[in-house]
Amino acid sequence: MAEGGEWGTPDVPTAMLMPDHDMFPTPREWAERFSRIDRWTTTDEGGHFLEWEQPQLVAKDLRAFFHDLR
């Protein structure tokens, strides 16, 4: 486990797809306290239920994230 936030940050590749219109937008700095962020994507499409609202966008971002890990 890599050193990080108060409890340490797991050294696991992590991606975040954050819609601009989420009810609770998470600042990247907050996410980085608890996760190793390898990919951070923002979008002006969708909202809090992004997977239901824009499933193609989520699938495309997931594919890109895992492709980059190869």
Secondary structure by P-SEA (a helix, b strand, c coil): cccccccbbbccbbbbbccccccbbbbaaaaaacccccbbbbbcccccccccccaaaaaaaaaaaaaaac
